[in-house]
Amino acid sequence: MTASPAALDYVARIAPYVPGKPIEDLARELGLDPATIVKLASNENPRGPSPAVLRALAASAADATRYPDGSGYVLKEVLAQRLGVQPEQLVLGNGSNDVLELATLAYLRPGDHAVYAQHAFAVYPLATLARGATGIEVPAHELGHDLPAMRAAITARTRIVFVANPNNPTGTWIAPAALEAFIDAIPREVLVVLDEAYNEYLDAADQADSVGWVAKYPHLLVSRTFSKVYGLAALRVGYAVTRAPIADVLNRVRQPFNVNALAQAAAVAALGDTDYIEASRKLNGDGLAQLYAGLTDLGVTYVPSHGNFVLARVGDAARVNAALLRQGVIVRPVGNYGLPEWLRITVGLPAENARFLTALGVALGR
């Protein structure tokens, strides 16, 4: 029997990312009607796409035989005007996940270090290991980032430090003053990747001037996505804002045509539909309040969230999750984040939130 080519050792050691369970999978496994299943597992916007986005998609579909604009010219122009930066400071990604991968591809070598917090986004260690680099996981403080400890963990071998604000899956948040002080304290030869996937869910007073900080800090990269409040998760489009020399480096390793034409058109339309964004933010705030009240009634501890999800401590999370699945409710176990007693619940529509709370009561025997 002929041996297969051996993968690189550090690649073979990577545990693949496990996404939220699809509705179709649960329906097949348990013989459920897909229409009756509630999915609150992947931090998606439950409203469906903006009408402006649907119109843009329909108009763009006629050009499906053409390659997309590899430079993303129109989307970059709109983003640059919206953010007050130059187009050459932008990098487009196949979701912000792609941006995180590009940063590690451009700046990490085997043997280098990347620093990130315990209970932070799973892609940070995955992307780090994929480059043969070493991830330095700094213990969390009250389930959030311990910034002084993260600064202390930086050594001469550190090339990247990841900060998620707000953080997924805990929903914790770092105040702008503390965050800027941390960035300022990081050596300029270390790239600070500030992951703001949930930034739009923050109240305006809580949002950091992170894009403005790029002009002050030559080692800062801000990553954002259209997958959350903009409701474009299926289309996969995100972006980075940074200094032009860093953007140039990332664009050198970026795959050609990494953001498809439909996604680019949808993102432009989404940026213009401010009513949709505000309605989504309100729905999320109301949904968090509904979940908090229901969890409190059930005697379940939760972490107040700054995103579109809530982390709840349910005890034997694997058992509770299985009981929820049998009732047609999908949430996200986070044992892989070192949180085996917790579940992460995405904010859904009011009826979906209510369905989850009822099912959770059954699962807990209350």
N, C-alpha and C positions, 0 to 999 in steps of 0.2 A: 504494500500500500504506500503510495507516494505521500510524503509529508507535505503539509501546507506551508506557505511562507510564514515565518514567525513574525508576529507583531512586535513593535517596540515594547520593552518591558513596562515602561511607565504608562503606555496606552492600554496594555492588557490589564493593568490594575484598576482602571477606571470603572466604577459602577455606573451604568447608563442612567441618564436622567429619566425618571418615571413621571409622566404627566398625569393630570387628573383623569380618572376613568371616564371614557366616552359613554354617552347614553346608550349607544347601540350595543356596546359590549355588555353592559349590565342587562339590557333587554334580552340578549341571546343567552346569557348565563343563567338567568333566573326565570326566563319565560314571561317577562313583563311586557306590557304595552309601552312602547317608547313614549307615547303621548302622555303617559301618566307619571313619567320619571322627572324628578326635579334635580337639576345639576347645580350645585353650589360649591364647586371644587376648584375652579381655575381662575378666579378673580376676573371674570368677564363682565362687561356691561350687559345687564339683563334686558335692556330696552329694545334691542335690535338696532340696525343701522339707522343713522340719520336719513331723512328723505333726500337731503342734498347729496349724500353719499350714494344712495341708490340711483339717483339721476346721473351722477358722474360715472358710476359703473356701467350703466346701460349705454351711455354715450361712448365709453372707451372700448366696449366689447367688440365693436366693429373692426378695431385695429388689432385684434388678437393674433393675427398672423405676423405682425411686425415685432421686432425686438423693442424693448423699452428704451427710453433715453438713459443710457448708462451713467450719465452725469447727474441725472435728476434735476435738470436745470430749473424747471418751473417750480417744483416743490422747494428747492433750495432758495429760490428768489422769494417765495412767499414766507418761508420760515425766517430768512434773514431779515426781511422787513418787519415781521412780527416780533422777532427777538432783539432787533437792534444790533445785529452783527453782520459781517461780510459773508457772502456765500462760500468763500474759500475756507471759512472756519467750520464748515459743516461736513459731516460724514453721514451718509444714509446707510441704514442697515436693514437686513431682513428680520425686522423686530429689533428691539434694543439688545436682545440676546446676542445678535450678530455683532453689534458694536462692542460688547464685552469680549467676545471671541477675538475680534480684530485687535483690540488693545493688547491682549496676551500674545497674539501672533506677532505683533510688531515689537513688543518690548520685553518678552520673557524668553530666556534661553534655559536649556537644561542646567540645573544647579542654582538658578536664581530663586529669589523668594518673592512671594506675594502675601500680603497681610490682609486679613479680613476677620470679621467678628463671628463668634459662635452664634448659631441660629440665624445667620444671614443667608441670602439667596444661594441655592445649591449650585448655580452655574459658576460661581467664583472658584470653588475648588476644582470643579470639572474642567474649566478652561485652563486653570493653572497646571493641573496634572497632564493635560493634553500637550503641553509644551515641554514636559520633562522637568518643570520647575517644582519647587516645594511650597506648599501652602502653610502659612503660619496662622492658625486659628486662635484668636485671642478670646478667652472666656468672656461671656456676656456679663453685663451688670444690669440686674433687674430686667432680663430678657432683651436688653438693648445694647448698643455699642458702648464699650468702655474706651472712650477716646484716649485718655492718658495712657492706659495700658497698650493700646494699639500704637501710639507714638513710641512707647518704650520698646516695642517689639521690632521696630525698624532697625536694620543693621546695614552694613556695607553691601550685603548681598540682596537687599530689598530693591525691587524695581517697580513694583506696583502696590498700591494700597487701595482696597475697595471699601467704599462706604455707601450703604443703602439708606436713603432718607426720603420718605418713610421706609421702614424695613419690612420685608416679606420673609417669613410668615408671621412675625410677632406684632406688626402694626405700630411699633415704637417709632419715636421721632426725636430728632436732635434740633434744638433751638438754633436759629441762624448764627447768633453770636458765638456759641460754643463750636459750631461747625466751622465757621470762618477761622477762628483761632487755631483749630486743629490743622486746617489746610495751610495756614501761614507757618505752622511749626514743622511741617514736613519738609525734608531736604528737597531742593529743587530738581535733583536728579531722579527723584522718585515720582512716578506718575500717579496722581490721585484721580481715581475713577469714581465720580459721584453719581450713583445710580438713582435717578429720580423718576422711576416708572410710575409712581403714585403721586407725584407732585401736584397734579391738578385737583386732587381730592382735598388738599389742604385749604384751610381758610386763607384768604389773601394775606392776613397779618402774620401767618405762620410760614409763608413761603419765603425761602431765602432768595437773595439776589444773586443766585448762583451763576447765571449767565453773565451778569455784570462782573462777577469775580474773575472771570476768565481773562479780562484785561489786566487784572492785578497779579494773577498767579500763572506763570508760564507753564506750570506742571499740572494744571487742572483740566480734566475732561468731564463734561456733564453729559450724562446719557439719559434720554427720554424715549417714550414709546407712544404709539397711537393705539396700542392694544387694550388700554384700560378705559379711561373716561371717554375717549373718542370712539370706542366701540368697533375697532377694526382688527380684532385679534386674529381672525381667519386670514387676513390679507398680509400680515407680517410686515410691518413697516415701523422703523424707529430711527433715531438719529443721535448724533453726538455734536456738541458744541465745544470747541477748544481753540487753542491758538493755531494759526494757519500751518506752521511747520509740523505740528502733531497731526493735524488733519491730513496733510500731504502724505505723511508716512502711512497712516491707516488706509488711505485711498490707494496706496501702492500694493497693499496686500488684500484689499477688498476684491471679491469676485466680480467680474464684469456682469452687469445686469442683475445685481443682487436684489434689487427692489423692482418688482414687476410693474408694468404699465398701469394695471388696474389699481394696484396699491398706491402708486404715486397720485393718480387722479383722485382716488378716494381721500387720501390724506389732505390734498389741497382743498377739497370740498369740506372736509371735516373741520379744518382750521377756520373756515368762514362761517360755520353754523354755530354761532355762540349761544343761541337759544337752546340747542340740543345739549351743549356742554353744561349750561346752568341747570337745566332740568335734570340732567344725569347726576349732578352734584347734590341737588336737593333730594332726589330719590334715594341717593346713597345715605345722606344724613338721616333721613326719616327711617330708612331700613336699619341703620345701625341702632337707632333708638329703639326700634321694635325688637331687634335681637337682644339688646342689653336688657330690656324689660322682661322678655321671655326667659332668658337665661337666669336672671335674678329670681324669677318666680320658681324656677326649677332648682334653685340652690347651686347653680353652676358658676364657678369662678371664670372670669374672662379678663382679657387685657384690653383696656380702652384703645381703640384703633384710630390711626390717622390715614388708613387706606380704605379700600372697598371690601373689607373682610374683617372677621373677628376671630381671635384665637381663644378657644374655650377649653378648660381643663375638665375632663370627663372621667378620669380614673383609668380604667382599662380601655384605652382608645381603640385598640384593635377589635375588641369585642363589641364596643358601642358602634364602631363604624360598620361592622358586619351586620348588626341589627338594623342600622339605618338603610343599608343597601337592600336588605330583604323587604323594606318598606318602600323601595323605589326612590330613596333620597341619597344623592352622592355628595359627600363633602371630602375634605382632604386630610388624611392622617399625616402627621408630621414627625413620626418616629425617626425618619431619616435625617431630620434636623436636630436630633438629640432631644426630642420632646415627645416621649412615648405615651404620656398621659393626656395629650392635647389633640384637638381637632381644629382645623382652620375652616371657617365657614364664609363663603363669599356672600355678600349682600345680594339678595335677589329682589324680585318683585314682591309686593306685600303678601300676596297669596303664597308665594314660594317660601318666604320667611316663616309664615304661619305653619305651612306644611312641615317644614323642618323642625320647628319647635314642638309640634305635636308628636312627630316621629321620635324626637330626642326623648321626650317624656316617656314614651313607650319603651325605648331602648334602655332607659335608666330605671324603669319600673316605678315611675312616679305619676 
